Amino acid sequence: MKKITQVAAVVLLTVSMSSCATVFGGKVTQYQKTRPADGQPQREIRVGALVADVLLFWPGLAIDFATGAIYKPQAKTSTATNTNSNANTGSNSTTNAKASN
């Protein structure tokens, strides 16, 4: 029982003394590491990781900002949606052409 308590205490200290976004945020992308150039929009911050860092172990903020893990990854754009909308548009125009004849 004593050994389980010691292991639990070590795990709890390790998690609380680490930066949340670095540990739980997943792989840091090149977008998160690169600073935006002048005139480009700023990167968005992960609010949940920021709050967790402040509440659990505030020096972890320095680690998250240094690694770029505190920033949200770049939003993915889906080309499948555009392909489906083009396919639907094409089929609708064909149906409309048949209806007009």
N, CA, C and O atoms as CSV, one atom per row, in Angstrom:
chain,resi,resn,atom,element,x,y,z
A,1,MET,N,N,0.828,-1.200,0.000
A,1,MET,CA,C,0.000,0.000,0.000
A,1,MET,C,C,0.866,1.254,0.000
A,1,MET,O,O,0.546,2.239,-0.666
A,2,LYS,N,N,1.963,1.213,0.749
A,2,LYS,CA,C,2.849,2.374,0.838
A,2,LYS,C,C,3.504,2.655,-0.511
A,2,LYS,O,O,3.684,3.813,-0.890
A,3,LYS,N,N,3.863,1.584,-1.238
A,3,LYS,CA,C,4.504,1.756,-2.544
A,3,LYS,C,C,3.532,2.374,-3.549
A,3,LYS,O,O,3.930,3.219,-4.351
A,4,ILE,N,N,2.259,1.962,-3.515
A,4,ILE,CA,C,1.251,2.528,-4.405
A,4,ILE,C,C,1.067,4.018,-4.133
A,4,ILE,O,O,0.924,4.808,-5.066
A,5,THR,N,N,1.070,4.393,-2.886
A,5,THR,CA,C,0.933,5.801,-2.511
A,5,THR,C,C,2.125,6.614,-3.011
A,5,THR,O,O,1.955,7.737,-3.484
A,6,GLN,N,N,3.320,6.058,-2.910
A,6,GLN,CA,C,4.518,6.756,-3.383
A,6,GLN,C,C,4.495,6.925,-4.902
A,6,GLN,O,O,4.829,7.993,-5.414
A,7,VAL,N,N,4.105,5.883,-5.614
A,7,VAL,CA,C,4.028,5.967,-7.076
A,7,VAL,C,C,2.977,6.984,-7.490
A,7,VAL,O,O,3.204,7.772,-8.408
A,8,ALA,N,N,1.836,6.975,-6.825
A,8,ALA,CA,C,0.780,7.937,-7.131
A,8,ALA,C,C,1.246,9.367,-6.862
A,8,ALA,O,O,0.929,10.278,-7.627
A,9,ALA,N,N,1.989,9.564,-5.790
A,9,ALA,CA,C,2.496,10.901,-5.471
A,9,ALA,C,C,3.495,11.375,-6.523
A,9,ALA,O,O,3.469,12.542,-6.914
A,10,VAL,N,N,4.368,10.490,-6.982
A,10,VAL,CA,C,5.350,10.857,-8.007
A,10,VAL,C,C,4.644,11.198,-9.320
A,10,VAL,O,O,4.993,12.179,-9.976
A,11,VAL,N,N,3.664,10.398,-9.701
A,11,VAL,CA,C,2.924,10.663,-10.936
A,11,VAL,C,C,2.177,11.990,-10.836
A,11,VAL,O,O,2.185,12.779,-11.781
A,12,LEU,N,N,1.542,12.236,-9.713
A,12,LEU,CA,C,0.808,13.482,-9.515
A,12,LEU,C,C,1.740,14.695,-9.573
A,12,LEU,O,O,1.404,15.701,-10.199
A,13,LEU,N,N,2.882,14.610,-8.941
A,13,LEU,CA,C,3.846,15.715,-8.990
A,13,LEU,C,C,4.392,15.932,-10.396
A,13,LEU,O,O,4.560,17.070,-10.834
A,14,THR,N,N,4.667,14.846,-11.094
A,14,THR,CA,C,5.187,14.965,-12.451
A,14,THR,C,C,4.184,15.645,-13.368
A,14,THR,O,O,4.549,16.526,-14.146
A,15,VAL,N,N,2.929,15.243,-13.282
A,15,VAL,CA,C,1.894,15.838,-14.129
A,15,VAL,C,C,1.648,17.284,-13.749
A,15,VAL,O,O,1.485,18.135,-14.624
A,16,SER,N,N,1.618,17.575,-12.459
A,16,SER,CA,C,1.323,18.937,-12.041
A,16,SER,C,C,2.489,19.890,-12.287
A,16,SER,O,O,2.282,21.098,-12.402
A,17,MET,N,N,3.695,19.372,-12.369
A,17,MET,CA,C,4.853,20.234,-12.585
A,17,MET,C,C,5.279,20.283,-14.046
A,17,MET,O,O,6.362,20.774,-14.363
A,18,SER,N,N,4.447,19.785,-14.919
A,18,SER,CA,C,4.751,19.840,-16.342
A,18,SER,C,C,3.786,20.798,-17.014
A,18,SER,O,O,2.778,21.202,-16.435
A,19,SER,N,N,4.107,21.145,-18.222
A,19,SER,CA,C,3.227,22.047,-18.955
A,19,SER,C,C,2.153,21.235,-19.653
A,19,SER,O,O,2.451,20.251,-20.330
A,20,CYS,N,N,0.936,21.635,-19.491
A,20,CYS,CA,C,-0.208,20.852,-19.951
A,20,CYS,C,C,-0.259,20.704,-21.471
A,20,CYS,O,O,-0.510,19.607,-21.969
A,21,ALA,N,N,-0.032,21.760,-22.199
A,21,ALA,CA,C,-0.137,21.681,-23.654
A,21,ALA,C,C,0.976,20.826,-24.247
A,21,ALA,O,O,0.756,20.140,-25.245
A,22,THR,N,N,2.152,20.854,-23.659
A,22,THR,CA,C,3.256,20.042,-24.161
A,22,THR,C,C,2.990,18.569,-23.914
A,22,THR,O,O,3.272,17.734,-24.775
A,23,VAL,N,N,2.454,18.242,-22.752
A,23,VAL,CA,C,2.223,16.849,-22.398
A,23,VAL,C,C,0.967,16.297,-23.069
A,23,VAL,O,O,0.999,15.193,-23.612
A,24,PHE,N,N,-0.123,17.034,-23.043
A,24,PHE,CA,C,-1.414,16.525,-23.504
A,24,PHE,C,C,-1.840,17.057,-24.872
A,24,PHE,O,O,-2.860,16.613,-25.399
A,25,GLY,N,N,-1.106,17.977,-25.453
A,25,GLY,CA,C,-1.538,18.627,-26.690
A,25,GLY,C,C,-1.252,17.879,-27.963
A,25,GLY,O,O,-1.733,18.278,-29.024
A,26,GLY,N,N,-0.488,16.811,-27.903
A,26,GLY,CA,C,-0.155,16.078,-29.118
A,26,GLY,C,C,1.094,16.638,-29.776
A,26,GLY,O,O,1.812,17.455,-29.199
A,27,LYS,N,N,1.332,16.182,-30.990
A,27,LYS,CA,C,2.519,16.586,-31.731
A,27,LYS,C,C,2.446,18.066,-32.094
A,27,LYS,O,O,1.409,18.557,-32.540
A,28,VAL,N,N,3.556,18.765,-31.897
A,28,VAL,CA,C,3.630,20.187,-32.237
A,28,VAL,C,C,3.982,20.300,-33.716
A,28,VAL,O,O,4.993,19.759,-34.164
A,29,THR,N,N,3.145,21.004,-34.468
A,29,THR,CA,C,3.346,21.146,-35.910
A,29,THR,C,C,4.279,22.315,-36.218
A,29,THR,O,O,4.580,23.138,-35.353
A,30,GLN,N,N,4.720,22.364,-37.453
A,30,GLN,CA,C,5.586,23.465,-37.895
A,30,GLN,C,C,4.842,24.796,-37.808
A,30,GLN,O,O,5.448,25.828,-37.521
A,31,TYR,N,N,3.534,24.778,-38.055
A,31,TYR,CA,C,2.714,25.987,-37.958
A,31,TYR,C,C,2.761,26.558,-36.547
A,31,TYR,O,O,2.816,27.775,-36.371
A,32,GLN,N,N,2.740,25.681,-35.533
A,32,GLN,CA,C,2.764,26.137,-34.148
A,32,GLN,C,C,4.136,26.677,-33.763
A,32,GLN,O,O,4.232,27.583,-32.934
A,33,LYS,N,N,5.200,26.131,-34.355
A,33,LYS,CA,C,6.560,26.548,-34.006
A,33,LYS,C,C,6.954,27.869,-34.660
A,33,LYS,O,O,7.752,28.623,-34.103
A,34,THR,N,N,6.402,28.152,-35.835
A,34,THR,CA,C,6.824,29.310,-36.621
A,34,THR,C,C,6.070,30.558,-36.203
A,34,THR,O,O,4.842,30.558,-36.122
A,35,ARG,N,N,6.808,31.612,-35.942
A,35,ARG,CA,C,6.176,32.894,-35.615
A,35,ARG,C,C,5.609,33.516,-36.884
A,35,ARG,O,O,6.226,33.435,-37.946
A,36,PRO,N,N,4.436,34.137,-36.779
A,36,PRO,CA,C,3.876,34.789,-37.970
A,36,PRO,C,C,4.689,36.028,-38.348
A,36,PRO,O,O,5.206,36.737,-37.485
A,37,ALA,N,N,4.788,36.268,-39.633
A,37,ALA,CA,C,5.503,37.446,-40.122
A,37,ALA,C,C,4.670,38.689,-39.857
A,37,ALA,O,O,3.487,38.598,-39.530
A,38,ASP,N,N,5.295,39.846,-40.001
A,38,ASP,CA,C,4.570,41.101,-39.825
A,38,ASP,C,C,3.410,41.172,-40.813
A,38,ASP,O,O,3.574,40.894,-42.000
A,39,GLY,N,N,2.253,41.543,-40.316
A,39,GLY,CA,C,1.070,41.664,-41.149
A,39,GLY,C,C,0.230,40.400,-41.222
A,39,GLY,O,O,-0.912,40.450,-41.678
A,40,GLN,N,N,0.772,39.262,-40.782
A,40,GLN,CA,C,0.002,38.027,-40.774
A,40,GLN,C,C,-0.787,37.929,-39.479
A,40,GLN,O,O,-0.376,38.489,-38.463
A,41,PRO,N,N,-1.926,37.218,-39.499
A,41,PRO,CA,C,-2.710,37.069,-38.269
A,41,PRO,C,C,-1.938,36.278,-37.214
A,41,PRO,O,O,-1.154,35.386,-37.539
A,42,GLN,N,N,-2.170,36.615,-35.967
A,42,GLN,CA,C,-1.515,35.930,-34.854
A,42,GLN,C,C,-2.097,34.537,-34.678
A,42,GLN,O,O,-3.232,34.270,-35.072
A,43,ARG,N,N,-1.307,33.655,-34.083
A,43,ARG,CA,C,-1.777,32.294,-33.801
A,43,ARG,C,C,-2.714,32.334,-32.604
A,43,ARG,O,O,-2.543,33.147,-31.695
A,44,GLU,N,N,-3.712,31.443,-32.612
A,44,GLU,CA,C,-4.664,31.373,-31.497
A,44,GLU,C,C,-4.089,30.492,-30.398
A,44,GLU,O,O,-3.396,29.512,-30.669
A,45,ILE,N,N,-4.387,30.854,-29.150
A,45,ILE,CA,C,-3.895,30.120,-27.989
A,45,ILE,C,C,-4.953,29.127,-27.530
A,45,ILE,O,O,-6.149,29.414,-27.575
A,46,ARG,N,N,-4.499,27.952,-27.087
A,46,ARG,CA,C,-5.400,26.950,-26.497
A,46,ARG,C,C,-5.764,27.431,-25.099
A,46,ARG,O,O,-4.936,27.400,-24.188
A,47,VAL,N,N,-6.980,27.868,-24.938
A,47,VAL,CA,C,-7.426,28.467,-23.688
A,47,VAL,C,C,-7.409,27.443,-22.550
A,47,VAL,O,O,-7.010,27.769,-21.433
A,48,GLY,N,N,-7.835,26.221,-22.822
A,48,GLY,CA,C,-7.863,25.183,-21.789
A,48,GLY,C,C,-6.486,24.893,-21.238
A,48,GLY,O,O,-6.322,24.757,-20.025
A,49,ALA,N,N,-5.490,24.797,-22.108
A,49,ALA,CA,C,-4.116,24.546,-21.668
A,49,ALA,C,C,-3.568,25.746,-20.892
A,49,ALA,O,O,-2.822,25.574,-19.928
A,50,LEU,N,N,-3.931,26.941,-21.305
A,50,LEU,CA,C,-3.483,28.143,-20.604
A,50,LEU,C,C,-4.038,28.176,-19.179
A,50,LEU,O,O,-3.299,28.439,-18.230
A,51,VAL,N,N,-5.313,27.913,-19.031
A,51,VAL,CA,C,-5.938,27.910,-17.709
A,51,VAL,C,C,-5.349,26.801,-16.845
A,51,VAL,O,O,-5.071,27.019,-15.666
A,52,ALA,N,N,-5.156,25.609,-17.421
A,52,ALA,CA,C,-4.586,24.497,-16.657
A,52,ALA,C,C,-3.166,24.816,-16.201
A,52,ALA,O,O,-2.793,24.500,-15.071
A,53,ASP,N,N,-2.374,25.438,-17.071
A,53,ASP,CA,C,-1.015,25.818,-16.678
A,53,ASP,C,C,-1.031,26.822,-15.538
A,53,ASP,O,O,-0.246,26.704,-14.597
A,54,VAL,N,N,-1.907,27.796,-15.612
A,54,VAL,CA,C,-1.974,28.828,-14.570
A,54,VAL,C,C,-2.410,28.217,-13.236
A,54,VAL,O,O,-1.861,28.555,-12.188
A,55,LEU,N,N,-3.388,27.325,-13.277
A,55,LEU,CA,C,-3.905,26.743,-12.038
A,55,LEU,C,C,-2.986,25.675,-11.450
A,55,LEU,O,O,-2.825,25.614,-10.231
A,56,LEU,N,N,-2.383,24.834,-12.284
A,56,LEU,CA,C,-1.594,23.721,-11.775
A,56,LEU,C,C,-0.140,24.093,-11.495
A,56,LEU,O,O,0.366,23.843,-10.400
A,57,PHE,N,N,0.520,24.677,-12.460
A,57,PHE,CA,C,1.951,24.974,-12.303
A,57,PHE,C,C,2.305,26.072,-13.296
A,57,PHE,O,O,2.637,25.791,-14.447
A,58,TRP,N,N,2.236,27.316,-12.852
A,58,TRP,CA,C,2.372,28.442,-13.768
A,58,TRP,C,C,3.718,28.532,-14.478
A,58,TRP,O,O,3.748,29.081,-15.580
A,59,PRO,N,N,4.846,28.034,-13.934
A,59,PRO,CA,C,6.073,28.071,-14.746
A,59,PRO,C,C,5.999,27.194,-16.004
A,59,PRO,O,O,6.817,27.342,-16.912
A,60,GLY,N,N,5.036,26.296,-16.055
A,60,GLY,CA,C,4.842,25.486,-17.256
A,60,GLY,C,C,4.448,26.313,-18.462
A,60,GLY,O,O,4.599,25.866,-19.599
A,61,LEU,N,N,3.946,27.511,-18.228
A,61,LEU,CA,C,3.606,28.406,-19.349
A,61,LEU,C,C,4.835,28.712,-20.196
A,61,LEU,O,O,4.751,28.774,-21.422
A,62,ALA,N,N,5.970,28.902,-19.542
A,62,ALA,CA,C,7.204,29.201,-20.277
A,62,ALA,C,C,7.562,28.049,-21.214
A,62,ALA,O,O,8.000,28.277,-22.342
A,63,ILE,N,N,7.378,26.825,-20.753
A,63,ILE,CA,C,7.673,25.659,-21.583
A,63,ILE,C,C,6.712,25.589,-22.763
A,63,ILE,O,O,7.127,25.341,-23.895
A,64,ASP,N,N,5.424,25.807,-22.495
A,64,ASP,CA,C,4.435,25.749,-23.566
A,64,ASP,C,C,4.672,26.829,-24.617
A,64,ASP,O,O,4.555,26.560,-25.813
A,65,PHE,N,N,4.997,28.019,-24.199
A,65,PHE,CA,C,5.258,29.085,-25.172
A,65,PHE,C,C,6.567,28.841,-25.915
A,65,PHE,O,O,6.664,29.145,-27.104
A,66,ALA,N,N,7.575,28.297,-25.234
A,66,ALA,CA,C,8.864,28.037,-25.879
A,66,ALA,C,C,8.749,26.943,-26.940
A,66,ALA,O,O,9.389,27.029,-27.988
A,67,THR,N,N,7.946,25.923,-26.679
A,67,THR,CA,C,7.787,24.835,-27.648
A,67,THR,C,C,6.729,25.139,-28.699
A,67,THR,O,O,6.702,24.499,-29.750
A,68,GLY,N,N,5.856,26.108,-28.431
A,68,GLY,CA,C,4.768,26.439,-29.351
A,68,GLY,C,C,3.546,25.570,-29.140
A,68,GLY,O,O,2.571,25.683,-29.883
A,69,ALA,N,N,3.582,24.706,-28.143
A,69,ALA,CA,C,2.465,23.785,-27.908
A,69,ALA,C,C,1.215,24.506,-27.414
A,69,ALA,O,O,0.115,23.966,-27.530
A,70,ILE,N,N,1.354,25.700,-26.872
A,70,ILE,CA,C,0.218,26.454,-26.340
A,70,ILE,C,C,-0.677,26.972,-27.472
A,70,ILE,O,O,-1.840,27.301,-27.242
A,71,TYR,N,N,-0.131,27.044,-28.695
A,71,TYR,CA,C,-0.898,27.550,-29.827
A,71,TYR,C,C,-1.720,26.439,-30.468
A,71,TYR,O,O,-1.304,25.281,-30.491
A,72,LYS,N,N,-2.887,26.800,-30.985
A,72,LYS,CA,C,-3.746,25.835,-31.677
A,72,LYS,C,C,-3.095,25.445,-32.994
A,72,LYS,O,O,-2.454,26.272,-33.643
A,73,PRO,N,N,-3.259,24.170,-33.396
A,73,PRO,CA,C,-2.745,23.767,-34.713
A,73,PRO,C,C,-3.517,24.478,-35.825
A,73,PRO,O,O,-4.625,24.971,-35.612
A,74,GLN,N,N,-2.919,24.522,-36.997
A,74,GLN,CA,C,-3.555,25.174,-38.139
A,74,GLN,C,C,-4.829,24.426,-38.508
A,74,GLN,O,O,-4.860,23.195,-38.529
A,75,ALA,N,N,-5.869,25.180,-38.795
A,75,ALA,CA,C,-7.148,24.580,-39.179
A,75,ALA,C,C,-6.986,23.864,-40.512
A,75,ALA,O,O,-6.374,24.390,-41.442
A,76,LYS,N,N,-7.541,22.662,-40.595
A,76,LYS,CA,C,-7.464,21.880,-41.826
A,76,LYS,C,C,-8.622,22.267,-42.726
A,76,LYS,O,O,-9.751,22.430,-42.262
A,77,THR,N,N,-8.342,22.416,-44.014
A,77,THR,CA,C,-9.399,22.685,-44.972
A,77,THR,C,C,-9.717,21.388,-45.687
A,77,THR,O,O,-8.815,20.650,-46.085
A,78,SER,N,N,-10.976,21.118,-45.845
A,78,SER,CA,C,-11.409,19.860,-46.443
A,78,SER,C,C,-11.727,20.067,-47.916
A,78,SER,O,O,-12.559,20.903,-48.270
A,79,THR,N,N,-11.063,19.304,-48.768
A,79,THR,CA,C,-11.366,19.367,-50.199
A,79,THR,C,C,-12.500,18.427,-50.542
A,79,THR,O,O,-13.117,18.559,-51.599
A,80,ALA,N,N,-12.788,17.469,-49.654
A,80,ALA,CA,C,-13.891,16.531,-49.923
A,80,ALA,C,C,-15.225,17.270,-49.951
A,80,ALA,O,O,-16.106,16.924,-50.739
A,81,THR,N,N,-15.381,18.274,-49.107
A,81,THR,CA,C,-16.618,19.049,-49.094
A,81,THR,C,C,-16.806,19.778,-50.417
A,81,THR,O,O,-17.911,19.812,-50.957
A,82,ASN,N,N,-15.722,20.367,-50.944
A,82,ASN,CA,C,-15.815,21.074,-52.213
A,82,ASN,C,C,-16.130,20.108,-53.347
A,82,ASN,O,O,-16.907,20.441,-54.242
A,83,THR,N,N,-15.538,18.913,-53.324
A,83,THR,CA,C,-15.794,17.930,-54.370
A,83,THR,C,C,-17.246,17.485,-54.334
A,83,THR,O,O,-17.887,17.369,-55.379
A,84,ASN,N,N,-17.770,17.236,-53.138
A,84,ASN,CA,C,-19.156,16.805,-53.022
A,84,ASN,C,C,-20.116,17.903,-53.461
A,84,ASN,O,O,-21.121,17.620,-54.113
A,85,SER,N,N,-19.821,19.139,-53.115
A,85,SER,CA,C,-20.718,20.222,-53.506
A,85,SER,C,C,-20.684,20.422,-55.016
A,85,SER,O,O,-21.710,20.751,-55.611
A,86,ASN,N,N,-19.514,20.230,-55.658
A,86,ASN,CA,C,-19.435,20.332,-57.114
A,86,ASN,C,C,-20.191,19.194,-57.770
A,86,ASN,O,O,-20.860,19.389,-58.785
A,87,ALA,N,N,-20.087,18.004,-57.191
A,87,ALA,CA,C,-20.813,16.858,-57.752
A,87,ALA,C,C,-22.310,17.071,-57.634
A,87,ALA,O,O,-23.058,16.772,-58.565
A,88,ASN,N,N,-22.748,17.582,-56.508
A,88,ASN,CA,C,-24.172,17.836,-56.327
A,88,ASN,C,C,-24.657,18.922,-57.273
A,88,ASN,O,O,-25.754,18.824,-57.823
A,89,THR,N,N,-23.857,19.945,-57.464
A,89,THR,CA,C,-24.226,21.024,-58.362
A,89,THR,C,C,-24.363,20.503,-59.783
A,89,THR,O,O,-25.298,20.862,-60.498
A,90,GLY,N,N,-23.420,19.650,-60.190
A,90,GLY,CA,C,-23.471,19.091,-61.533
A,90,GLY,C,C,-24.695,18.222,-61.737
A,90,GLY,O,O,-25.339,18.298,-62.783
A,91,SER,N,N,-25.027,17.403,-60.762
A,91,SER,CA,C,-26.187,16.530,-60.915
A,91,SER,C,C,-27.475,17.348,-60.874
A,91,SER,O,O,-28.438,17.014,-61.565
A,92,ASN,N,N,-27.506,18.407,-60.081
A,92,ASN,CA,C,-28.699,19.253,-60.038
A,92,ASN,C,C,-28.896,19.979,-61.369
A,92,ASN,O,O,-30.028,20.122,-61.831
A,93,SER,N,N,-27.819,20.433,-61.982
A,93,SER,CA,C,-27.954,21.149,-63.246
A,93,SER,C,C,-28.415,20.190,-64.350
A,93,SER,O,O,-29.158,20.585,-65.248
A,94,THR,N,N,-27.973,18.930,-64.279
A,94,THR,CA,C,-28.412,17.944,-65.251
A,94,THR,C,C,-29.896,17.668,-65.076
A,94,THR,O,O,-30.639,17.571,-66.053
A,95,THR,N,N,-30.324,17.541,-63.820
A,95,THR,CA,C,-31.728,17.292,-63.534
A,95,THR,C,C,-32.556,18.483,-63.976
A,95,THR,O,O,-33.625,18.307,-64.561
A,96,ASN,N,N,-32.080,19.701,-63.706
A,96,ASN,CA,C,-32.802,20.902,-64.118
A,96,ASN,C,C,-32.888,20.999,-65.645
A,96,ASN,O,O,-33.904,21.447,-66.177
A,97,ALA,N,N,-31.844,20.589,-66.347
A,97,ALA,CA,C,-31.858,20.658,-67.794
A,97,ALA,C,C,-32.876,19.672,-68.369
A,97,ALA,O,O,-33.573,19.989,-69.333
A,98,LYS,N,N,-32.961,18.470,-67.776
A,98,LYS,CA,C,-33.935,17.497,-68.233
A,98,LYS,C,C,-35.356,17.965,-67.953
A,98,LYS,O,O,-36.263,17.741,-68.755
A,99,ALA,N,N,-35.540,18.610,-66.822
A,99,ALA,CA,C,-36.882,19.082,-66.443
A,99,ALA,C,C,-37.344,20.190,-67.367
A,99,ALA,O,O,-38.535,20.299,-67.656
A,100,SER,N,N,-36.407,21.025,-67.840
A,100,SER,CA,C,-36.790,22.140,-68.687
A,100,SER,C,C,-37.105,21.695,-70.114
A,100,SER,O,O,-37.809,22.410,-70.828
A,101,ASN,N,N,-36.604,20.531,-70.555
A,101,ASN,CA,C,-36.865,20.037,-71.910
A,101,ASN,C,C,-38.215,19.484,-71.951
A,101,ASN,O,O,-38.655,19.007,-72.997
